[in-house]
Structure formats: C-alpha cells, structure tokens
C-alpha cells in the first residue's frame, strides 16, 4: 500500500514539474510567440532544476522533462 502511495506521489510530482516547465517556456516567449528569451528561460529552468533536486527528483528525469517540453528549433 505504501509503495502505491509513493508511486502516485512521484507521478504527481513529475506532472507538477512538467507543468512548471511548460509555464516557464510560455512565460519566456515573445509577444508574437516566435522566439524565446533564452536568458529568461534559463533562469526559470535553473530554479526548477534546483527545486526538483530539493524534492528528490533525479536530475536526468528533470532534464528529460525539459527536453520533451522545449520546442524544436527550425533549421533553415
């Protein structure tokens, strides 16, 4: 029973951080949503990474969530 509760808590925490990452990306977009303010995004993601480490989420998991959330760049 404890294992199920722990797993549900972990999933909830991952979902919370996924949402925080998406919000950081949205807040870092320009008005026309064509560019990202990389400095602003980096500062927000650094805070999220530190908070996730404090909450006990593995760094590689957080990196994976960030990689999934970032929009793909368009090569010319």
Secondary structure, DSSP 8 states (H G I E B T S, - for coil): -HHHHHHHHHHHHHHHHHHHHHHHHHHTB-TTSS-B-HHHHHHHHHHHHHHHHHHT--HHHHHHHHHHHS------
